[in-house]
Amino acid sequence: MTSRGQGGEPAKRTVFLLAHTGRPAAVRSAELVVQGLLRWGVGVRVLGAEASDLPLPDAVETVEVDEDVLAGCELLVVLGGDGTLLRGAEFARASGVPMVGVNLGRIGFLAEAERDDLDQVVDRVVARDYEVEERMTLDVLVRTDGHVVHTDWALNEASVEKAARERMVEVVAEIDGRPVSRYGCDGVVCATPTGSTAYAFSAGGPVVWPEVEALLMVPISAHALFAKPLLTAPDSVLAVEVQPETPHGVLWCDGRRSVDLPAGARVEVRRGAVPVWLARLHHASFTDRLVAKFALPVSGWRGAAR
């Protein structure tokens, strides 16, 4: 059904475009996407701060960053690498608008398409030929002396890390109000299934299929006999306590936002109240995506007997 505005006229469709304007490939890709969408009568909105870096026609709407930046948009199209996609996730979560990513970086697990797929992306957006998938997030809070001093969120992970390279941070890990182990380590990653292929994977954690509802806790370079990654229930509460006698640490959320953690600080991580919505263009299984992204060797596979 076609939505209609005042006077019975068809409501104008608008797509928000976010690009890594520091990359020539992203600038050229943005130009192609804008041309394709406008050709089919779909409006395009961009951030005013990025407009000067993009070759945009007058028909493109420019806006400043505020809480209503995606108001009236049906989709957020992100062009860039993992960092740009995580930046897009901040807009997507705040607005509830689904995000589709085009990978212009290296791996790009959050991306739904590659640069060579731009024409297909435009066609699918114009036709509204995509499915929307919910991804779990994390709500994060920091306590000192029992008082909440900072709150944040993450799509991939919240990591408690050492602040000084020359010294480990001493922490006690806790799950559901009970202590699990004390580590002298470089840090601890608390991740979603979406983030299992990001920092948690690099730290030795398992790959978790997005359909699995769970939380991960993965120690980073821990000096301990028991330092295995842990997979918990989705309603568990994970906590990491920075010990009083250790140097201060730092909390990173999705590698984008950080806050210093004084000795004695406590970081609590739980399932986020607000998800991020991703637009899916392909029906390929996560297994196929995993094999493709990591170039896994599968020669010799015969499949089930037929």
C-alpha positions as CSV (number, residue, x, y, z in Angstrom):
1,M,0.0,0.0,0.0
2,T,1.3,3.4,-0.9
3,S,1.4,5.9,2.0
4,R,-0.2,9.3,1.3
5,G,0.3,12.7,2.7
6,Q,-2.0,15.7,3.0
7,G,-4.4,16.2,0.1
8,G,-4.2,12.5,-0.9
9,E,-0.8,12.9,-2.6
10,P,1.7,10.1,-2.2
11,A,4.0,10.7,0.8
12,K,7.6,11.4,-0.3
13,R,9.9,8.6,0.5
14,T,13.3,9.6,2.1
15,V,16.5,7.6,2.7
16,F,19.2,8.9,4.9
17,L,22.8,8.4,3.6
18,L,25.8,8.3,5.8
19,A,29.2,7.9,4.2
20,H,32.9,7.9,5.2
21,T,33.7,11.1,3.3
22,G,37.4,10.7,4.0
23,R,37.5,7.8,1.6
24,P,37.4,8.5,-2.2
25,A,35.7,5.2,-2.7
26,A,32.9,6.2,-0.3
27,V,32.5,9.6,-2.0
28,R,32.1,8.0,-5.4
29,S,29.8,5.3,-4.0
30,A,27.6,8.0,-2.4
31,E,27.3,9.8,-5.7
32,L,26.1,6.7,-7.4
33,V,23.6,5.9,-4.7
34,V,22.2,9.4,-4.7
35,Q,21.8,9.4,-8.4
36,G,20.1,6.1,-8.4
37,L,17.6,7.0,-5.6
38,L,16.8,10.4,-7.0
39,R,16.2,8.9,-10.5
40,W,13.4,6.8,-9.0
41,G,11.9,9.6,-7.0
42,V,13.3,8.6,-3.6
43,G,14.5,11.6,-1.6
44,V,18.0,11.6,0.0
45,R,19.0,13.3,3.3
46,V,22.6,13.8,4.5
47,L,24.4,15.5,7.3
48,G,25.3,19.1,6.6
49,A,28.8,18.6,7.9
50,E,29.4,16.0,5.2
51,A,27.6,17.7,2.3
52,S,30.6,19.8,1.3
53,D,32.6,16.6,0.8
54,L,30.1,15.0,-1.5
55,P,29.1,15.9,-5.0
56,L,25.4,16.3,-4.3
57,P,22.7,17.8,-6.5
58,D,20.4,20.5,-5.1
59,A,17.6,18.0,-4.5
60,V,19.5,16.4,-1.6
61,E,18.3,17.5,1.8
62,T,21.0,18.5,4.4
63,V,20.4,18.5,8.1
64,E,22.4,19.0,11.3
65,V,22.9,16.4,13.9
66,D,20.1,16.2,16.5
67,E,17.8,13.6,17.9
68,D,15.4,14.0,15.0
69,V,17.9,13.7,12.3
70,L,16.3,10.6,10.8
71,A,12.7,11.7,11.3
72,G,10.5,10.7,8.4
73,C,13.3,8.4,6.9
74,E,12.4,4.8,6.0
75,L,16.0,3.6,5.8
76,L,19.6,4.5,6.8
77,V,22.2,3.6,4.1
78,V,25.7,3.5,5.4
79,L,28.8,3.4,3.1
80,G,32.1,2.6,4.7
81,G,34.0,0.2,6.9
82,D,33.2,-1.2,10.4
83,G,33.8,2.2,12.1
84,T,31.3,4.0,9.8
85,L,28.8,1.2,10.2
86,L,29.0,1.4,14.0
87,R,28.6,5.2,13.7
88,G,25.5,4.5,11.6
89,A,24.2,2.1,14.3
90,E,24.2,5.1,16.8
91,F,21.8,6.9,14.5
92,A,19.8,3.8,13.8
93,R,19.3,2.9,17.4
94,A,18.3,6.4,18.4
95,S,15.7,6.6,15.7
96,G,14.4,3.0,15.3
97,V,15.1,3.3,11.6
98,P,16.6,0.2,10.0
99,M,20.2,0.4,8.7
100,V,21.7,-1.3,5.6
101,G,25.5,-1.2,5.3
102,V,27.6,-1.3,2.1
103,N,31.1,-2.5,3.1
104,L,34.0,-0.3,1.7
105,G,36.5,-1.6,4.3
106,R,38.1,-5.0,5.1
107,I,35.7,-7.5,6.7
108,G,32.5,-5.6,7.5
109,F,30.3,-8.2,9.2
110,L,27.6,-5.6,9.8
111,A,27.4,-4.8,6.1
112,E,24.8,-6.4,3.9
113,A,26.5,-5.6,0.6
114,E,29.8,-4.8,-1.1
115,R,30.8,-1.9,-3.3
116,D,30.1,-3.9,-6.5
117,D,26.5,-4.4,-5.3
118,L,25.6,-0.7,-5.3
119,D,23.1,-0.9,-8.2
120,Q,21.4,-3.9,-6.6
121,V,21.2,-2.0,-3.3
122,V,19.5,0.9,-4.9
123,D,17.1,-1.4,-6.8
124,R,16.2,-3.2,-3.6
125,V,15.7,0.0,-1.6
126,V,13.5,1.5,-4.3
127,A,11.4,-1.7,-4.4
128,R,11.4,-2.0,-0.6
129,D,12.7,-5.5,-1.3
130,Y,14.4,-6.2,2.0
131,E,13.7,-7.7,5.4
132,V,14.3,-6.1,8.8
133,E,16.2,-8.1,11.5
134,E,16.5,-7.2,15.1
135,R,20.0,-7.2,16.7
136,M,20.5,-7.3,20.4
137,T,22.4,-4.4,22.1
138,L,24.0,-3.9,25.5
139,D,23.1,-1.4,28.2
140,V,26.2,-0.5,30.2
141,L,26.6,1.4,33.5
142,V,29.5,2.4,35.6
143,R,29.3,2.6,39.4
144,T,31.8,4.1,41.8
145,D,31.2,4.0,45.6
146,G,27.8,2.4,44.8
147,H,26.6,5.4,42.7
148,V,25.9,5.3,38.9
149,V,28.3,7.8,37.3
150,H,28.1,6.8,33.7
151,T,25.7,5.0,31.3
152,D,26.2,3.9,27.7
153,W,25.3,1.2,25.2
154,A,26.9,-1.0,22.6
155,L,26.0,-3.1,19.6
156,N,29.1,-5.1,19.4
157,E,30.8,-5.0,22.8
158,A,31.7,-3.1,26.0
159,S,35.3,-3.7,27.0
160,V,37.0,-2.9,30.2
161,E,40.7,-2.4,29.4
162,K,43.9,-1.4,31.0
163,A,44.8,2.3,30.6
164,A,48.6,1.9,30.9
165,R,50.4,-0.3,28.4
166,E,53.1,-1.3,30.9
167,R,50.7,-2.7,33.6
168,M,47.9,-5.2,33.7
169,V,44.6,-4.3,35.2
170,E,43.3,-6.5,38.1
171,V,39.6,-7.3,37.8
172,V,37.0,-9.7,39.2
173,A,34.5,-11.0,36.8
174,E,30.9,-11.5,38.0
175,I,27.8,-13.2,36.5
176,D,24.4,-12.8,37.9
177,G,25.6,-11.4,41.2
178,R,28.2,-14.2,41.8
179,P,32.0,-13.9,41.4
180,V,33.5,-16.1,38.6
181,S,37.2,-15.4,38.7
182,R,39.9,-12.7,39.3
183,Y,42.2,-11.9,36.4
184,G,45.3,-9.9,35.9
185,C,44.8,-9.1,32.3
186,D,44.7,-6.6,29.5
187,G,40.9,-6.4,29.8
188,V,37.6,-8.1,29.6
189,V,35.2,-8.0,26.6
190,C,31.4,-8.3,27.1
191,A,29.8,-8.8,23.8
192,T,26.6,-9.6,21.9
193,P,26.3,-12.3,19.3
194,T,26.7,-9.5,16.7
195,G,30.0,-8.6,18.4
196,S,31.2,-12.1,18.6
197,T,33.0,-11.7,15.2
198,A,34.6,-8.4,16.3
199,Y,36.8,-7.7,19.3
200,A,35.6,-10.8,21.2
201,F,36.7,-13.0,18.3
202,S,40.2,-11.4,18.2
203,A,40.4,-12.0,22.0
204,G,39.7,-15.8,21.5
205,G,36.0,-15.9,21.9
206,P,33.6,-18.1,20.0
207,V,31.6,-17.1,16.9
208,V,27.9,-16.9,17.9
209,W,25.2,-17.1,15.3
210,P,23.0,-13.9,15.4
211,E,19.9,-15.9,16.0
212,V,21.3,-17.1,19.3
213,E,20.2,-15.0,22.3
214,A,23.2,-14.9,24.6
215,L,25.8,-12.6,26.1
216,L,29.6,-13.3,26.0
217,M,32.4,-12.5,28.5
218,V,35.9,-12.9,27.1
219,P,39.1,-12.2,29.1
220,I,41.9,-10.5,27.1
221,S,45.4,-12.0,27.6
222,A,44.5,-13.0,31.2
223,H,47.2,-14.4,33.5
224,A,45.0,-17.1,35.1
225,L,44.5,-20.8,35.0
226,F,40.8,-20.3,34.2
227,A,40.5,-17.7,31.5
228,K,38.1,-19.2,29.0
229,P,35.3,-17.3,27.2
230,L,31.9,-17.6,28.8
231,L,28.5,-17.7,27.1
232,T,25.6,-16.7,29.4
233,A,21.8,-16.4,29.2
234,P,20.5,-13.3,27.4
235,D,19.0,-12.0,30.7
236,S,22.2,-12.4,32.7
237,V,23.9,-9.4,34.2
238,L,27.7,-9.4,33.6
239,A,29.9,-7.2,35.9
240,V,33.6,-6.4,35.9
241,E,35.1,-4.8,39.0
242,V,38.4,-2.9,38.8
243,Q,40.3,-3.8,41.9
244,P,41.2,-1.0,44.3
245,E,44.9,-1.7,44.3
246,T,45.2,-1.8,40.5
247,P,45.9,1.1,38.1
248,H,42.8,2.7,36.7
249,G,41.2,1.3,33.5
250,V,39.1,2.5,30.7
251,L,35.7,1.4,29.4
252,W,35.2,1.3,25.6
253,C,31.8,0.9,23.9
254,D,32.0,-0.4,20.3
255,G,35.5,1.2,20.2
256,R,33.9,4.6,19.7
257,R,33.1,6.0,23.1
258,S,35.3,5.7,26.2
259,V,35.3,6.7,29.8
260,D,38.0,6.4,32.4
261,L,37.5,3.8,35.2
262,P,39.1,4.7,38.5
263,A,40.4,1.9,40.7
264,G,37.4,0.4,42.5
265,A,35.0,1.1,39.6
266,R,32.3,-1.5,38.7
267,V,31.0,-1.9,35.2
268,E,27.6,-3.7,34.7
269,V,26.5,-5.0,31.3
270,R,23.0,-6.3,30.5
271,R,20.8,-6.9,27.5
272,G,19.9,-3.5,26.0
273,A,16.3,-2.3,26.2
274,V,16.6,-0.8,22.7
275,P,17.7,-3.0,19.7
276,V,19.3,-2.0,16.4
277,W,17.4,-2.9,13.3
278,L,19.3,-4.1,10.2
279,A,17.8,-4.3,6.8
280,R,18.7,-7.6,5.1
281,L,19.0,-7.8,1.3
282,H,20.1,-11.4,1.0
283,H,18.8,-14.7,2.3
284,A,22.3,-16.3,2.5
285,S,22.9,-18.1,5.8
286,F,25.2,-16.8,8.4
287,T,27.4,-19.8,7.8
288,D,28.0,-18.7,4.2
289,R,28.7,-15.2,5.3
290,L,31.2,-16.4,7.8
291,V,33.0,-18.5,5.2
292,A,33.1,-15.6,2.7
293,K,34.2,-12.9,5.2
294,F,37.0,-15.0,6.6
295,A,37.9,-16.8,3.4
296,L,37.6,-20.1,5.2
297,P,38.8,-23.2,3.3
298,V,35.8,-25.5,2.5
299,S,37.2,-27.4,-0.5
300,G,36.3,-31.1,-0.3
301,W,32.9,-30.6,1.3
302,R,30.3,-32.9,-0.2
303,G,27.3,-32.1,1.8
304,A,24.5,-34.4,2.9
305,A,24.0,-37.6,0.8
306,R,21.3,-37.2,-1.8
